[in-house]
């Protein structure tokens, strides 16, 4: 168990935190996440998770360079008896012509790739299980198991 878990978010200069937008496990909490004291999550058991969400606003397009730029959001986590853990999330900002701005955060592309690979592997396995080779292997394994089962009992008359 980890006690006194505190989370601090260092928002990049091109992003403005929206006051009152932080929630912990779906429950609204104060804005301590962006303060120097941080948001105290409390205690966490092994494999337990706490989901912290907040909203931010990217600077207007006329204040950003044209094209693609990256802002780095930094999160710091501390707890009793645990060294500080730091994680960084790149925020990709695409500023197009006429001030059209798109923002991508999180593992969007990598998540899509992971799901596609998982689907492909599943389809390959399902296809393999329908082949004669797979069915012969299963049949041989079943026969071998049944034959080895004959030696388990010794009956004397």
C-alpha positions as CSV (number, residue, x, y, z in Angstrom):
1,X,0.0,0.0,0.0
2,X,1.2,3.5,-0.9
3,X,0.2,6.3,1.4
4,X,-0.1,10.1,1.0
5,X,-0.1,10.0,-2.9
6,X,0.2,13.5,-4.2
7,X,-0.1,14.5,-7.9
8,X,1.1,17.8,-9.4
9,X,0.6,18.8,-13.0
10,X,3.0,21.3,-14.6
11,X,1.0,22.7,-17.5
12,X,3.0,23.9,-20.5
13,X,3.1,27.6,-21.3
14,X,0.8,27.3,-24.4
15,X,-2.0,25.7,-22.4
16,X,-4.2,27.3,-19.8
17,X,-5.8,25.3,-17.1
18,X,-9.6,25.6,-16.9
19,X,-10.6,26.4,-13.2
20,X,-12.9,23.9,-11.6
21,X,-12.3,21.2,-14.2
22,X,-10.4,18.6,-12.1
23,X,-12.0,15.4,-11.1
24,X,-10.7,12.3,-9.2
25,X,-12.4,9.1,-10.1
26,X,-15.3,11.0,-11.6
27,X,-15.8,13.3,-8.5
28,X,-15.1,17.0,-8.8
29,X,-12.2,18.1,-6.6
30,X,-10.4,21.4,-5.9
31,X,-7.8,22.9,-8.2
32,X,-4.8,21.8,-6.1
33,X,-3.5,19.7,-9.0
34,X,-1.8,22.7,-10.5
35,X,-0.7,24.2,-7.3
36,X,2.7,23.7,-5.7
37,X,1.1,21.6,-3.0
38,X,-0.6,19.2,-5.5
39,X,-3.7,17.1,-5.3
40,X,-3.6,14.5,-2.4
41,X,-5.1,11.3,-3.8
42,X,-4.8,9.5,-0.4
43,X,-3.7,5.8,-0.3
44,X,-3.5,3.3,-3.1
45,X,-3.4,-0.5,-2.8
46,X,-1.4,-2.6,-5.3
47,X,-3.2,-2.6,-8.8
48,X,-5.6,0.1,-7.7
49,X,-5.9,3.1,-9.9
50,X,-7.0,6.7,-9.5
51,X,-8.2,8.5,-12.5
52,X,-7.5,12.3,-12.5
53,X,-9.0,14.4,-15.3
54,X,-8.9,18.1,-16.0
55,X,-9.4,20.4,-18.9
56,X,-7.1,23.0,-20.5
57,X,-7.3,25.5,-23.3
58,X,-4.6,25.8,-26.0
59,X,-3.6,29.4,-26.8
60,X,-5.4,30.9,-29.8
61,X,-4.0,30.1,-33.3
62,X,-2.6,33.6,-33.8
63,X,-0.4,33.1,-30.8
64,X,1.1,29.9,-32.0
65,X,3.6,29.1,-34.8
66,X,2.1,27.8,-38.0
67,X,2.5,24.1,-38.6
68,X,3.0,21.4,-36.0
69,X,4.5,22.2,-32.6
70,X,4.7,20.3,-29.3
71,X,4.0,21.3,-25.8
72,X,5.1,19.0,-23.0
73,X,2.7,18.4,-20.0
74,X,4.7,17.2,-17.0
75,X,3.1,15.3,-14.1
76,X,4.9,14.7,-10.8
77,X,3.8,12.0,-8.3
78,X,5.1,11.7,-4.7
79,X,4.1,9.3,-1.9
80,X,5.4,8.3,1.5
81,X,8.6,6.3,1.2
82,X,8.7,6.5,-2.6
83,X,11.0,8.7,-4.8
84,X,9.3,11.3,-6.9
85,X,8.0,9.9,-10.2
86,X,7.8,12.2,-13.3
87,X,5.9,11.5,-16.5
88,X,5.6,13.6,-19.6
89,X,2.8,13.8,-22.1
90,X,3.4,15.5,-25.4
91,X,0.5,17.7,-26.6
92,X,0.8,17.9,-30.4
93,X,-0.6,21.2,-31.7
94,X,-1.3,21.6,-35.4
95,X,-1.9,25.3,-36.3
96,X,-3.2,25.6,-39.9
97,X,-4.1,28.4,-42.2
98,X,-6.7,30.8,-40.9
99,X,-6.1,29.9,-37.3
100,X,-7.5,26.4,-37.5
101,X,-6.0,24.5,-34.6
102,X,-6.1,20.8,-33.8
103,X,-4.8,19.3,-30.6
104,X,-3.9,15.7,-30.1
105,X,-3.1,14.3,-26.6
106,X,-2.5,10.9,-25.3
107,X,-1.8,7.6,-27.1
108,X,-4.3,8.1,-29.9
109,X,-2.2,6.7,-32.7
110,X,-0.4,4.0,-30.6
111,X,-3.8,2.9,-29.2
112,X,-5.2,2.5,-32.7
113,X,-2.1,0.5,-33.8
114,X,-2.3,-1.7,-30.7
115,X,-6.0,-2.5,-31.4
116,X,-5.3,-3.2,-35.0
117,X,-2.4,-5.6,-34.1
118,X,-4.6,-7.4,-31.5
119,X,-7.4,-7.8,-34.1
120,X,-4.9,-9.1,-36.7
121,X,-3.4,-11.7,-34.2
122,X,-6.9,-12.8,-33.2
123,X,-8.0,-13.3,-36.8
124,X,-4.8,-15.2,-37.5
125,X,-5.4,-17.5,-34.5
126,X,-9.1,-18.1,-35.5
127,X,-8.0,-18.9,-39.0
128,X,-5.3,-21.3,-37.7
129,X,-7.7,-23.2,-35.5
130,X,-9.8,-24.0,-38.5
131,X,-7.0,-25.6,-40.4
132,X,-6.4,-29.4,-40.7
133,X,-3.0,-29.1,-39.1
134,X,-4.5,-27.6,-35.9
135,X,-7.3,-30.3,-35.8
136,X,-4.8,-33.1,-36.3
137,X,-2.7,-31.8,-33.5
138,X,-5.7,-31.6,-31.2
139,X,-6.8,-35.1,-32.1
140,X,-3.3,-36.5,-31.5
141,X,-3.1,-34.7,-28.1
142,X,-6.5,-36.2,-27.1
143,X,-5.5,-39.7,-28.2
144,X,-2.2,-39.5,-26.4
145,X,-3.9,-38.3,-23.2
146,X,-6.4,-41.1,-23.4
147,X,-3.6,-43.7,-23.9
148,X,-1.6,-42.4,-21.0
149,X,-4.8,-42.6,-18.9
150,X,-4.9,-46.5,-19.3
151,X,-1.8,-46.8,-17.1
152,X,-3.3,-45.0,-14.2
153,X,-5.4,-47.9,-12.9
154,X,-4.2,-51.4,-12.1
155,X,-6.9,-54.0,-11.6
156,X,-6.1,-57.5,-10.3
157,X,-8.6,-60.3,-10.6
